[in-house]
Amino acid sequence: MFLFKKGPPEAVNINLLIFSVDTPSSSGDDLIQDWLSGKYSAEIDKALDFDSAELALNFLENLDPQKCLVKVGLELFISEGWKVLDLISEKGFEIFLDLKLHDIPNTVANSVRKISNFNVALTTIHLNGGKDMIEAASSEKRNIKILGVSILTSLSKNDIFEITHTEFDTYFNNLISIASNTNID
């Protein structure tokens, strides 16, 4: 779980190695518009690597849901399952579910459909799942914004070359090009 702190426009610093965020669609989603306009800072203020809902909820007791967006990551989600999303929602928080989905298109689409049954405003998928996977996820998103993870920050230029036999910048630009030709947010 991470906390995105609301802040002034100059606080917005979206790292394209983590997310490729395009402008909101004309049908609009206030959350993304607010995020891009500076209501939320994209800088992670504090990592909350809780492995239990109890610890996470205790921490949230001291926060104003109108002033932050809560990011639930893989560790907390695996530890507590779907119920943690309901528990956080009951506290009034908007949720960014960061699971970085990457599987065959049908599986990712089904996962996004399931996620859309919860109070999740944002979720993530890996762009290297390809155009078909990205489009499958987008087809099931309902009111969720899907952010594309291009390259994990833990991967070095050497890692990318070893995995893909492609230079880092070329690989990154290819992922962004694929994503820009889809309905990902």
VENSULPE-V649696 format. One record per pair of residues at least 12 apart in sequence whose C-alpha atoms are under 8 Angstrom apart, sorted by the first residue. I is the first residue (numbers start at 0). J is the second residue. D is the distance in whole Angstrom. If there is no record, write none. Layout:
I J D
I J D
This chain:
0 46 7
0 47 5
0 48 6
0 49 7
0 55 8
0 69 7
0 70 5
0 71 4
0 72 5
0 75 7
1 43 7
1 44 8
1 45 6
1 46 5
1 47 5
1 48 8
1 69 6
1 70 4
1 71 6
1 72 8
2 43 6
2 44 6
2 45 6
2 46 7
2 47 8
2 67 7
2 68 6
2 69 5
2 70 6
3 39 6
3 40 6
3 41 6
3 42 7
3 43 5
3 44 6
3 67 6
3 68 5
3 69 6
3 70 7
4 39 6
4 40 5
4 41 8
4 42 8
4 43 7
4 44 6
4 66 7
4 67 5
4 68 7
5 37 7
5 38 5
5 39 4
5 40 5
5 66 6
5 67 6
5 68 8
6 37 6
6 38 5
6 39 5
6 40 5
7 37 5
7 38 6
7 39 8
7 40 7
8 35 8
8 36 6
8 37 4
8 38 7
8 40 8
9 37 7
10 37 7
10 40 5
10 41 7
10 42 7
11 34 8
11 35 7
11 36 8
11 37 6
11 39 7
11 40 5
11 41 5
11 42 7
12 40 7
12 41 6
12 42 6
13 41 6
13 42 7
15 149 8
16 148 7
16 149 6
16 150 5
16 151 7
16 152 6
17 147 8
17 148 5
17 149 6
17 150 6
17 151 6
17 152 7
18 146 6
18 147 5
18 148 5
18 149 7
19 146 7
19 147 6
19 148 7
19 149 7
19 175 7
20 146 6
20 147 8
20 184 6
21 184 6
22 184 8
23 184 7
24 184 8
30 120 8
31 144 8
39 67 7
39 68 8
48 74 7
48 75 7
49 74 7
49 75 6
50 74 6
50 75 5
50 78 6
50 79 8
51 75 6
51 78 6
51 79 6
52 75 7
52 79 6
52 83 6
52 86 8
56 86 8
56 87 7
64 90 7
64 91 6
64 92 5
64 93 7
65 92 7
67 92 7
67 93 8
68 92 6
68 93 5
68 94 6
68 95 7
69 92 7
69 93 6
69 94 5
69 95 6
70 94 6
70 95 4
70 96 6
70 97 7
71 94 7
71 95 6
71 96 5
71 97 6
72 96 6
72 97 5
72 98 6
73 97 7
73 98 5
84 117 7
84 118 7
84 119 8
85 117 7
85 118 7
88 118 6
93 118 7
93 119 7
93 120 6
94 118 7
94 119 5
94 120 6
94 121 7
95 119 6
95 120 6
95 121 5
95 122 6
96 119 7
96 120 8
96 121 6
96 122 5
96 123 7
97 121 8
97 122 5
97 123 5
98 122 7
98 123 6
98 124 7
99 122 8
99 123 5
99 124 4
99 125 6
99 148 7
100 123 6
100 124 4
100 125 6
101 124 6
101 125 5
101 127 8
101 128 6
102 128 7
102 132 8
103 128 8
103 132 6
104 131 6
104 132 4
104 133 7
104 135 6
104 136 7
105 132 8
105 135 7
107 132 7
107 135 7
107 136 6
108 132 8
108 135 5
108 136 4
108 137 8
108 138 7
108 139 6
109 136 8
109 139 8
111 136 6
111 139 6
111 140 6
112 139 5
112 140 6
112 141 8
115 139 8
115 140 6
115 141 7
115 142 7
115 143 7
119 143 6
120 142 7
120 143 5
120 144 6
121 143 6
121 144 5
121 145 6
121 146 7
122 143 7
122 144 7
122 145 5
122 146 6
123 145 6
123 146 5
123 147 6
123 148 7
124 145 7
124 146 6
124 147 5
124 148 6
125 147 6
125 148 5
125 149 6
126 147 5
126 148 6
126 149 5
126 174 6
126 175 8
126 177 8
126 178 7
127 149 7
127 174 7
129 177 7
130 177 6
130 178 7
130 181 7
133 178 7
133 181 7
133 182 8
133 183 7
134 181 6
134 182 7
134 183 7
137 182 6
137 183 6
144 183 8
144 184 6
145 183 6
145 184 5
146 183 7
146 184 6
147 178 8
147 183 7
147 184 8
149 171 7
149 174 6
149 175 7
150 171 7
